[in-house]
């Protein structure tokens, strides 16, 4: 069984019920989430040995976050205890022309104040096949850029495949800050994952003839983006998700996988969204799984997009789908008919 380690922050997610706005809510649903732990849950659901590395407080709320991952079979033995608080994010689901909204309350969280000595990467990466992290983690500041670099160096020394989702978050850092930090980390990455805006926001590489707000996606423009990223940083593969935003409820969803000058594209799905947060992470989980089990690039991108398409139908951040369910959609069974 392939073994994967992911590294980042786990937060408490608080959202109003249904489609209520923040100002309407007198109660909030609590769940747990974070870019890299979302990926770990996907991989555990697919039957892989998935472990999550982080730092959470030693009190009961920190334990709740650990328990949420254990519930889905994620290995939490390398989650360090310490610090005073778990990060929180508030999520208001959008509808029609009203966009979803996220408010962060994660300053001075346990992971944001982590120190390099908290993590023994040589031990953590023993017997590991794949390491995944995202641009959100170094964006939290403190010593995390240094910690991410140490993790990448240790993984590379052990021959571990490294993937990174650029995941630019303008509420966490500026494009200039992201460019400076990520440019030092990218040379260690084998598989780069990005959405239709990340390459522009972080590295100034923009797809031509594309208007994501109007739902216009030009394939050649994104092939050029992937080519430029690969040439600049030496990536073996670049995956880019392609979202055409029709409204907050309805999107077109597809992706591209690029390797050695050749690009393959998935089918495009018209998705009606239940909860879009975690959609990119579910794509990353699907891509990692499909690469580890030996799928070719076309089948791999088809699986990853199908997995993410299905995540958009699930409340909260975790993608709770099986391999069989994803394979069914990737194989063309998109009717949504009741399974009896």
C-alpha positions in Angstrom: 0.0 0.0 0.0 1.4 3.4 -1.0 2.1 5.8 1.9 1.4 9.5 1.6 2.3 12.4 4.1 0.6 15.8 3.9 1.6 18.8 6.0 -0.4 21.9 6.9 -3.0 23.4 9.2 -6.2 21.9 10.4 -8.9 24.4 11.4 -12.3 24.4 12.8 -14.9 25.5 10.2 -17.9 27.4 11.4 -20.7 28.0 8.9 -24.4 29.2 9.1 -27.0 26.6 8.4 -27.9 26.2 4.8 -27.6 29.4 2.8 -28.0 31.9 5.7 -25.8 34.9 5.7 -23.4 35.5 8.6 -25.6 38.3 9.9 -28.7 36.1 9.9 -27.2 33.2 11.8 -27.9 32.4 15.4 -26.1 29.1 15.3 -23.1 27.7 13.4 -22.3 24.2 12.2 -18.8 23.0 13.3 -16.5 20.8 11.3 -12.8 20.5 10.7 -10.9 21.3 7.5 -7.6 22.4 5.9 -6.1 22.1 2.5 -3.7 19.3 3.2 -5.8 17.4 5.7 -8.6 17.4 3.2 -6.3 15.6 0.8 -5.3 13.1 3.5 -9.0 12.3 4.1 -9.5 11.7 0.4 -6.5 9.4 0.2 -7.6 7.4 3.3 -11.0 6.9 1.8 -9.4 5.5 -1.4 -7.6 3.0 0.8 -4.1 4.5 0.9 -1.9 4.9 4.0 -2.4 8.6 4.5 -0.8 10.6 7.3 -1.2 14.2 8.3 1.5 16.3 10.0 0.6 19.5 11.9 0.6 21.1 15.3 -2.6 21.5 17.3 -3.2 22.6 20.9 -3.0 20.0 23.7 -6.5 20.9 24.9 -9.8 19.3 24.0 -10.5 21.4 20.9 -7.1 20.3 19.4 -8.1 16.7 20.2 -11.4 17.2 18.4 -9.5 18.1 15.2 -7.3 15.0 15.6 -10.4 12.8 16.2 -12.0 14.2 13.0 -9.1 12.8 11.0 -8.9 9.6 12.9 -12.6 9.0 12.1 -11.8 8.7 8.4 -8.6 6.6 8.9 -6.0 9.3 8.6 -2.7 8.5 10.6 -2.2 11.3 13.1 0.8 10.0 15.0 3.0 12.9 13.8 0.6 15.6 14.8 2.5 17.6 17.4 0.7 19.0 20.5 1.4 22.6 21.6 0.3 26.2 21.3 -2.8 27.8 22.6 -5.4 27.9 19.8 -6.7 26.1 16.8 -7.3 28.2 13.8 -10.9 28.9 12.7 -12.5 29.9 9.5 -16.0 31.1 8.9 -17.7 30.1 5.7 -20.9 31.6 4.2 -22.2 29.7 1.2 -23.1 31.8 -1.8 -26.1 31.3 -4.1 -26.9 32.4 -7.6 -25.0 35.7 -8.1 -24.1 36.1 -4.5 -20.5 34.8 -4.0 -19.4 32.6 -1.1 -17.4 34.3 1.6 -14.6 33.1 3.9 -13.4 35.0 7.0 -10.2 33.7 8.7 -9.5 33.7 12.4 -6.2 31.9 12.4 -3.5 34.3 13.5 -1.2 32.9 16.2 -2.6 29.4 15.8 -0.6 26.4 17.0 0.8 25.6 13.5 1.5 29.3 12.7 3.8 29.4 15.8 5.5 26.0 15.1 9.2 25.7 15.3 11.6 23.7 13.1 12.5 21.4 16.0 8.8 20.3 16.3 9.1 18.0 13.3 11.6 15.1 12.8 11.3 14.9 9.0 13.8 12.0 8.6 11.5 9.8 10.8 8.3 11.2 9.3 9.4 10.3 5.7 10.6 6.8 6.5 8.9 4.5 4.0 6.9 7.3 2.5 6.1 7.4 -1.3 4.6 10.8 -1.7 4.6 14.2 0.2 2.0 16.8 -0.4 1.8 20.4 0.9 0.2 23.7 -0.4 1.1 27.3 -0.6 -1.3 28.0 2.3 1.2 26.6 4.8 4.2 28.9 4.2 1.7 31.8 3.8 0.9 31.4 7.5 4.3 33.0 8.2 6.5 32.6 11.2 9.0 29.8 10.7 6.7 27.9 8.3 8.6 28.9 5.1 11.8 27.5 6.7 9.9 24.4 7.9 8.5 23.7 4.5 11.9 24.0 3.0 13.3 21.5 5.5 10.5 19.1 4.8 11.1 19.3 1.0 14.8 18.8 1.4 14.3 15.7 3.7 11.7 14.3 1.3 13.9 14.8 -1.7 16.8 13.1 0.1 14.7 10.0 0.6 13.4 9.9 -3.0 9.9 10.9 -2.1 7.7 12.4 -4.8 6.7 15.9 -3.8 3.5 17.7 -4.9 2.4 21.2 -4.1 -0.9 23.0 -4.8 0.0 26.7 -5.2 -3.3 27.6 -3.5 -2.7 31.4 -3.4 -4.7 33.1 -0.7 -4.7 36.9 -0.9 -6.0 37.2 2.6 -2.8 35.5 3.9 -0.1 37.2 1.9 0.6 39.4 -1.1 1.6 38.2 -4.6 5.1 39.6 -4.0 5.5 37.7 -0.8 4.2 34.5 -2.3 6.6 34.8 -5.3 9.6 35.3 -3.1 8.9 32.3 -0.8 7.4 29.9 -3.3 10.2 30.5 -5.8 12.6 29.0 -3.3 10.4 26.0 -2.6 9.3 25.1 -6.2 12.6 23.5 -7.4 12.0 20.6 -5.0 8.5 19.9 -6.4 7.8 17.1 -8.9 4.1 17.7 -9.4 2.6 21.2 -9.4 -1.1 21.7 -8.9 -2.7 25.1 -9.6 -6.0 26.6 -10.5 -6.8 29.0 -13.4 -5.5 32.0 -11.4 -2.6 30.8 -9.2 0.2 30.9 -11.7 -0.7 34.5 -12.5 -1.1 35.6 -8.8 2.1 33.9 -7.6 4.5 33.9 -10.6 2.9 36.4 -13.1 2.3 33.7 -15.7 -1.1 34.3 -17.3 -3.2 32.3 -19.7 -4.1 34.2 -22.9 -7.6 34.4 -24.4 -9.2 33.4 -21.1 -11.9 35.1 -19.0 -12.7 32.9 -16.0 -15.5 35.2 -14.8 -17.3 34.9 -18.2 -16.6 31.1 -18.2 -14.2 31.4 -21.2 -11.4 28.9 -21.0 -8.7 28.6 -23.7 -6.8 25.3 -23.7 -3.8 26.6 -25.6 -3.4 29.4 -23.0 -3.1 26.9 -20.2 -0.7 24.6 -22.1 1.5 27.7 -22.3 1.2 28.3 -18.6 2.1 24.7 -17.8 5.1 24.9 -20.2 6.4 28.1 -18.6 6.0 26.7 -15.1 7.8 23.5 -16.0 10.7 25.3 -17.7 11.1 27.7 -14.8 11.1 25.2 -12.0 11.7 21.7 -13.5 8.4 20.2 -12.7 7.8 16.7 -14.0 4.1 17.3 -14.3 1.7 20.3 -14.0 -2.0 19.9 -13.3 -4.3 22.9 -13.7 -8.0 22.9 -12.8 -10.2 24.9 -15.1 -13.3 26.4 -13.5 -15.8 28.4 -15.6 -17.9 30.3 -13.1 -21.5 30.7 -14.3 -22.8 31.5 -10.8 -22.2 30.6 -7.2 -24.3 27.5 -7.7 -23.3 26.4 -11.2 -19.8 26.0 -12.6 -18.2 24.2 -15.5 -15.4 22.1 -14.2 -12.4 20.4 -16.0 -8.7 20.1 -15.7 -5.5 19.6 -17.7 -2.4 17.5 -16.9 0.9 18.4 -18.7 4.1 16.4 -19.0 7.1 16.8 -21.4 5.3 19.0 -23.8 2.1 16.9 -24.0 -1.2 18.0 -22.4 -4.3 16.0 -21.8 -7.7 17.4 -20.8 -10.5 15.9 -18.9 -14.2 16.0 -19.9 -16.0 19.2 -18.8 -18.7 18.7 -16.2 -21.5 21.2 -15.5 -21.8 21.0 -11.8 -24.6 22.2 -9.5 -22.8 23.1 -6.2 -23.8 22.0 -2.7 -20.5 23.1 -1.2 -17.5 24.2 -3.3 -14.9 24.6 -0.5 -12.4 21.8 -0.6 -13.0 21.2 -4.4 -9.4 21.8 -5.3 -8.2 19.6 -2.5 -10.4 16.8 -3.7 -8.8 17.2 -7.1 -5.4 17.0 -5.6 -6.3 13.8 -3.7 -7.7 12.2 -6.8 -4.6 13.1 -8.8 -2.2 11.7 -6.2 -4.2 8.5 -5.8 -4.4 7.9 -9.6 -0.7 8.6 -10.1 0.3 6.2 -7.3 -1.8 3.4 -8.6 -0.3 3.7 -12.1 -3.0 5.3 -14.2 -1.8 7.0 -17.4 -2.1 10.7 -17.6 -5.5 10.7 -19.4 -7.1 8.3 -16.9 -5.4 10.2 -14.0 -6.8 13.6 -14.9 -10.3 12.0 -15.6 -10.3 10.4 -12.2 -9.1 13.6 -10.4 -11.8 15.8 -12.0 -14.5 13.2 -11.4 -13.5 13.1 -7.7 -13.6 16.8 -7.4 -16.9 17.0 -9.3 -18.4 14.7 -6.7 -16.9 16.7 -3.8 -18.9 19.7 -4.9 -22.1 17.7 -3.9 -20.9 17.2 -0.3 -21.4 19.5 2.7 -18.2 20.7 4.4 -14.6 20.2 3.3 -13.9 16.5 3.2 -14.5 14.5 0.1 -16.3 11.3 1.3 -16.3 9.3 -1.9 -15.0 5.8 -2.7 -12.8 4.8 -5.6 -15.8 2.9 -7.1 -18.0 6.0 -7.0 -15.4 8.1 -8.7 -14.6 5.5 -11.3 -18.3 5.2 -12.1 -18.5 9.0 -12.9 -15.2 9.0 -14.7 -16.5 6.1 -16.8 -19.5 8.1 -17.9 -22.2 7.4 -15.4 -23.3 11.0 -14.8 -27.0 10.6 -14.6 -27.3 10.9 -10.9 -30.0 8.2 -10.8 -30.8 6.4 -7.6 -28.6 3.4 -6.9 -30.8 0.5 -5.7 
